[in-house]
Amino acid sequence: MDAAEYDNIAALEQEHWYYAGKRRFVRDWIQKARPPQRENVLLDCGAGTGAFAKEMEGQCRVLVLDDHEEALRYLRSRFRPDQILSLAGDQVPLPDGSLEYVTALDVLEHVPDDGAVVRGFHRLLKSGGLAVVTVPASMALWSDWDVALHHFRRYDRAQLRALFPSSDWEVLHANYTNVLVYPAVWAVRKWRGWRQDPGKKAAVNRTEDRVPPGWLNALLRAQFTALAHWRVPFPFGVSLVLVARRR
């Protein structure tokens, strides 16, 4: 992402329902599926500004990985040098089976070969280790927001699950979330797309870049975290969450 996008996320992520809700339900799933111990090691891939990893530091040992200088600028201000990793070629410089947890919050959509990234997760995790990933859902929602964040794709559930074959993973949960806001998000993005002049740069004052009024922000955050745990197989949503245990 561009430097301006990192700065924008940093300004929003503590309060905005989407970012705060996402971090909350990932923490909840980790606690539910494999409660962390102090000696356990968690690698947050594509750590961005480091907000999620910082929240996990009180529960286990935390490492952060990113290869964008804009993200590393934030990570260096929040973590010790020995906690910050960079890719060695296309490999994470850690031994096989060295981690209890790998998280990737809205990361897979940024890489050309998402399958290779998931295979890397499998290499790094111990048997029984936990991977938790979130991705944006539904190509029907593709918009200037995806372009600005340098996404390669949005996912459907079958596409995301296919990255975690049953020979390697036990998928504990894979479901859409942000289901209730899907119609509103679709309408806003389509309207913005219809109004936008193709010859002009995408608008920077997007709906996604503003924290809603307090009551609405709290309501949206609550639906995000609640629906992320439901076993009901929703047919669509704005986001997807997958939790898988390494075999």
C-alpha positions in Angstrom: 0.0 0.0 0.0 1.0 3.6 -0.4 2.4 5.5 2.6 -0.8 7.6 2.8 -2.9 4.5 3.2 -0.8 3.3 6.1 -1.2 6.7 7.8 -4.9 6.6 7.1 -5.3 3.2 8.7 -3.2 4.2 11.7 -5.5 7.2 12.3 -8.7 5.0 12.1 -7.9 1.6 13.5 -8.2 2.1 17.2 -11.8 3.2 17.0 -13.2 2.3 13.5 -15.7 -0.6 13.8 -14.1 -2.6 11.0 -10.5 -2.6 12.3 -11.4 -2.9 16.0 -14.0 -5.5 15.4 -11.6 -7.6 13.3 -8.9 -7.6 15.9 -11.4 -8.5 18.6 -12.9 -11.6 16.9 -9.4 -12.9 15.9 -8.3 -12.6 19.6 -11.5 -14.4 20.6 -11.0 -17.2 18.1 -7.4 -17.8 19.3 -8.6 -17.9 22.9 -11.4 -20.3 21.9 -9.4 -22.7 19.6 -6.1 -22.7 21.4 -5.7 -20.6 24.5 -2.2 -19.0 24.3 0.6 -19.6 26.9 3.3 -17.1 27.7 6.0 -19.3 26.0 4.0 -19.7 22.8 5.1 -17.8 19.7 2.7 -15.9 17.4 3.8 -14.5 14.0 1.6 -11.8 12.6 2.2 -11.7 8.9 1.7 -8.5 7.0 1.5 -6.8 10.4 1.0 -3.3 9.0 1.0 -0.8 11.8 1.3 -3.5 14.4 -2.0 -2.8 16.3 -3.1 -6.5 16.5 0.3 -7.8 17.4 0.6 -5.2 20.1 -2.6 -6.4 21.6 -1.4 -10.0 21.7 1.9 -9.2 23.5 0.4 -9.7 26.9 -0.6 -13.3 26.1 2.3 -14.8 24.2 5.6 -14.1 22.5 5.0 -12.0 19.4 6.9 -11.6 16.1 5.8 -9.3 13.3 6.5 -9.7 9.5 6.2 -7.1 6.8 8.1 -6.2 3.7 6.8 -2.6 3.1 9.0 0.2 4.4 5.9 2.2 5.3 4.7 -0.6 7.6 8.2 -1.2 9.0 8.3 2.5 10.0 5.4 1.8 12.4 6.6 -1.6 13.5 10.0 -0.2 14.5 8.3 2.3 16.8 6.3 -0.4 18.6 8.5 -3.5 18.7 12.1 -4.5 19.5 14.4 -5.2 16.6 14.5 -8.9 17.4 10.7 -9.1 17.0 10.6 -7.7 13.5 11.2 -10.0 10.6 11.6 -9.4 6.8 11.4 -12.0 4.1 14.5 -13.7 3.0 13.7 -14.0 -0.7 10.2 -15.4 -0.6 10.8 -17.3 2.7 10.1 -16.3 6.3 13.5 -16.7 8.1 12.2 -19.1 10.8 12.7 -22.8 11.3 10.1 -25.4 10.3 7.6 -26.1 13.0 8.7 -23.2 15.2 5.3 -21.4 15.8 2.1 -22.0 17.7 0.2 -19.3 15.8 0.2 -17.6 12.5 -2.2 -14.7 11.8 -2.8 -12.9 8.5 -5.4 -10.1 8.8 -6.4 -8.9 5.4 -3.1 -10.0 3.8 -3.7 -12.8 1.3 -5.5 -10.5 -1.1 -2.3 -8.5 -1.4 -0.1 -11.3 -2.8 -0.1 -12.8 -6.3 0.4 -16.4 -5.1 -1.8 -16.8 -2.0 -1.4 -20.6 -2.1 2.4 -20.3 -1.6 1.8 -18.1 1.4 -0.5 -20.6 3.0 2.0 -23.4 2.4 4.5 -21.2 4.2 2.1 -21.0 7.1 2.0 -24.8 7.2 5.8 -25.1 7.2 6.1 -22.6 10.1 3.5 -24.1 12.4 3.9 -26.9 14.8 1.5 -29.8 14.5 -1.7 -28.6 16.1 -0.7 -24.9 15.5 -3.3 -22.4 14.6 -3.7 -20.2 11.5 -6.3 -17.4 11.6 -6.8 -15.4 8.4 -9.3 -12.7 7.3 -9.8 -11.5 3.8 -12.2 -9.2 2.0 -15.1 -11.1 0.4 -17.2 -10.9 -2.8 -15.8 -9.6 -6.1 -19.2 -7.8 -6.4 -17.8 -5.3 -3.9 -14.7 -4.6 -5.9 -14.1 -0.8 -5.9 -11.6 2.0 -5.8 -10.9 1.0 -2.2 -9.5 -2.4 -3.4 -7.4 -0.6 -6.1 -6.0 1.9 -3.6 -5.0 -0.9 -1.2 -3.4 -2.9 -4.1 -5.6 -6.0 -3.8 -5.3 -8.7 -6.3 -8.7 -10.3 -5.5 -11.7 -10.6 -3.1 -12.7 -14.1 -2.0 -15.6 -16.3 -1.8 -15.8 -19.1 0.9 -15.0 -22.0 -1.4 -12.0 -20.1 -2.8 -10.6 -19.4 0.6 -11.2 -23.0 1.9 -9.4 -24.4 -1.1 -6.2 -22.8 0.1 -6.4 -25.0 3.2 -6.6 -28.7 1.9 -7.9 -31.3 4.4 -4.6 -33.3 4.0 -2.8 -30.4 5.7 -5.4 -28.6 7.8 -8.4 -29.1 10.0 -10.6 -26.1 9.2 -12.4 -25.2 12.4 -14.4 -22.3 11.0 -14.8 -20.6 7.7 -17.6 -18.1 7.3 -18.7 -14.7 5.9 -19.0 -11.9 8.4 -20.2 -8.3 8.1 -23.3 -9.9 6.6 -25.8 -7.2 7.8 -23.9 -4.3 6.2 -23.4 -6.0 2.8 -26.3 -4.3 1.0 -25.2 -0.8 2.3 -21.6 -1.5 1.3 -22.6 -2.7 -2.1 -24.8 0.4 -2.7 -22.2 2.9 -1.5 -19.4 1.4 -3.7 -21.6 1.0 -6.8 -22.8 4.6 -6.4 -19.2 5.8 -6.0 -18.2 3.8 -9.1 -21.0 5.2 -11.2 -20.2 8.8 -10.2 -16.4 8.5 -10.6 -14.8 9.9 -13.7 -12.6 7.1 -15.1 -10.0 9.6 -16.2 -9.5 11.0 -12.7 -7.8 9.7 -9.6 -10.0 7.8 -7.1 -11.4 10.0 -4.4 -9.5 10.1 -1.2 -12.5 11.0 1.0 -14.1 7.6 1.0 -16.8 6.4 3.3 -14.3 3.7 4.5 -12.0 6.5 5.7 -14.3 7.9 8.3 -15.4 6.7 11.7 -19.2 6.6 11.9 -21.1 8.4 14.8 -20.5 6.7 18.1 -23.7 4.8 18.4 -23.5 3.5 14.8 -19.8 2.6 15.2 -20.6 0.6 18.3 -23.5 -1.2 16.7 -21.4 -2.1 13.6 -18.5 -3.4 15.7 -20.9 -5.6 17.7 -22.4 -7.2 14.6 -19.0 -7.8 13.2 -17.6 -9.6 16.2 -20.9 -11.5 16.9 -21.4 -12.8 13.4 -17.8 -13.9 13.1 -18.6 -16.7 15.6 -21.9 -17.9 14.2 -22.0 -21.4 12.7 -24.8 -20.4 10.3 -23.4 -20.7 6.8 -24.1 -17.2 5.5 -24.3 -17.0 1.7 -22.4 -13.7 1.4 -20.7 -11.0 3.4 -18.2 -8.1 3.2 -15.4 -10.2 4.9 -14.4 -13.8 5.5 -12.7 -15.4 8.5 -11.0 -18.8 8.5 -9.6 -20.6 11.5 -7.5 -23.8 10.8 -5.4 -26.2 12.8 -2.3 -27.7 11.2 -2.3 -31.4 10.9 
